[in-house]
Every structure is written in structure tokens, then in C-alpha cells.
Amino acid sequence: MTDSWSQKAQVESDAPDRNLALELVRVTEAAAIAAAPWVGRGDKNAADGAAVAAMRNVISTVRMAGTVVIGEGEKDEAPMLFNGEQVGDGGGPHCDVAVDPIDGTRLTALGMPNAISVMAVTEDGAMYDPSAVFYMEKLVTGPDAADAVDMRLPIAENIRRVAKAKGTKDPASVTVMILDRPRHQQMIDEIRAAGARIQLITDGDVAGAIAACRPGTGVDMLMGIGGTPEGIITACAIKALGGVIQGRLWPQDDTEREAASKAGLDVNKVLNTDDLVTGDNSYFVATGITNGDLLDGVKFQGNHVTTHSLVMRSKSGTVRQVFAEHQAAKTHSYVEAAEEAARRGLV
């Protein structure tokens, strides 16, 4: 390639960056607004279907040539936003895309806090593909202790190191967030035995991981076994926030172990942030569905709908909060897209 072509390719690759973040936030806003009418109605599948349809409808307008690496499942399982689907308008940069239209479907259905709509975008080929291994062990902490922790060490030692990085050396000053699951009981016992405090969450470990990396949240670490897709999406946020995520694949059965082996994945390897997301140009976007510690939920106020979003870009290290006011009449298309998809059996 000649120098002029190289320069042209670089310009074409970089040019959309100025606007891509705000285009992406429209996608999670649409998903959150479509899911919001289902908050507290006890039907998590209907909520998820509405969010998926709205997200798919709006993402098709984004100027990018995206490939879904982390989606709603394989093509035969998920008619929309499936793994390998091409999304965007086909122009602009080639990108890897990860989506979670609702992180916290149960939270949405029950009207509980901390349900969000999230997506992440990276350079083409930069996103780790976990194949069919749906869970991973995770350890997340913020910038102060990022270089001190190692998930191969005993839990008590990692807590001691985080306490030291905080400047207190007192394990009681450390709060660990963990999903409230039976599989975590031994880990919970070890954390308490080490002298640290625990904050249990029912769902939504993306928001929990971000809390562990941001100052003033009262959370110092996130630990435990959670979704692999959420781990990769989290890595995109951490690239902008600082901090670290360490993960190790956790196959549930022989089928997943075989899938990992066929894909050339080492289930014993500890993966760090840069293993999960390579390169220095990734985006993370989230919009609140229900009120939570990270984001406010969608609010319907007369003729307006308000949303609260986070937009992060690793290349600039920028974290923006976006408070948006939408004309209610113009958000009906998000709900209508979901209803049409449901009628056609697409969600």
C-alpha cells in the first residue's frame, strides 16, 4: 500500500470516531426506552424482546460495518442480534460489537434497581470470542490496586493487597461485590473470614464491575462467577476507566469444555483486560432502565421521556454522562419496532 493510500485509510478509520460515541448512545437509549414499559410487570422475556427489537432497529442506522461477537446467541437461537450478524449501515469503520439489551432482565421484570442496557464496540478483531463458554470467574478492581491483585492468589491475600493499595492496610476497609448465588457460598465465607465486607447483588454484574473501578461508590472489588459476555463488555469499560478485570473461563459441562477445546481456548488461563479487548480504541455505552447506583432509570414525564447514560472511550480515557430528554411522540417508534418484531415472531 502506498503512503497516500495508508494515509487515506487512516483518515477513514479515524474520522467516524468523533461521532460514533453519540451514535451508539442512541442505541442503548432506544433499548432502555422500549424496555421501560415492562418494568415491574413480571415478564422478563417480553422486556428483553422489546429491548432487543429496539436496539436492532436503531443500530442499523449507526455508521459502521459491525460484526456481533457477543450477542443474544447463535443464529438458530436468536433471530436478532445473533453472534456473527452484520450490524450498522455498512459504512464507516469495521468493528467488533458486543450487546446486552438488558443486563438484568429479572431486575426489570421485578422493578428492582440497577437494570441497564449496554453495548460495546472495538476495532475489528479486538474482542475476545469466548466461543460457547458462557461463564467465567472474575476479579475486578480499580486503578489503585490494578497491579497488585492476581486471581490465582488466595482470596485473603488479594483483599490484603487491595487494602494496602487503599492506604489503610485494614481488610475491614474493603468491600467486595458478589452475585448472590449458591455457587459463591464458599467464596463469601472466605471473604468474611479475611475481614472484608460483602455487598450482595441479585443480578447485573456489569454495573457492579464499573462500581468497583470508580471512586466514591463504596465498592472496591467484584469477585465471583458471572457471564462471559458481560466480562468482555466490562473490559471495554475498564479500558477507559482504568483498573483491571481478570477472568478465567468456567465451563459448566463437557459440552462447553469440548467447544472451548475446539476453539483453541485454554480454560485454565487467567485472562486480563488486554486479553479480553486488544487495541486502544474501544467504546462502552450504557443507559439506565431502572434507577440504580450507576445510572438513573427511564422516566416518562408528560410529553417527554428522560434517560441517563454513560459513554466511555478508551482512546481518550473519557467518561461522559449523558442526560437526555426525548419527545415522547418520537420514541413510539422504539416500542412499535418491538411490537412488530413480536408479531412476526422475531423475538
Protein Blocks (a to p, Z undefined) as FASTA:
>chain_A
ZZklmmmmmmmmmmmmmmmmmmmmmmmmmmmmmmmmmgonlpaklmmmmmmmmmmmmmmm
pgcddddfbdcbdfklmmghpehiagdjhiajdddddddfbgcjklmmnopghiacdddd
ddehiaccehjafbdcdddddfklmmmgcfkbcfklmmmmmmmmnonopaklpccddddd
fklmmmmmmmmmnopacdddfehjllmmmmmmpghklpabdcdjddfklmmmmmmmmmmn
gpadddddddfbfklmmmmmmnopafkbccdfklmpgcjbdcdddddfbdcfkbccddde
hjaccdddddddfklopacdddddddfklmmmmmmmmmmmmmnopZZ
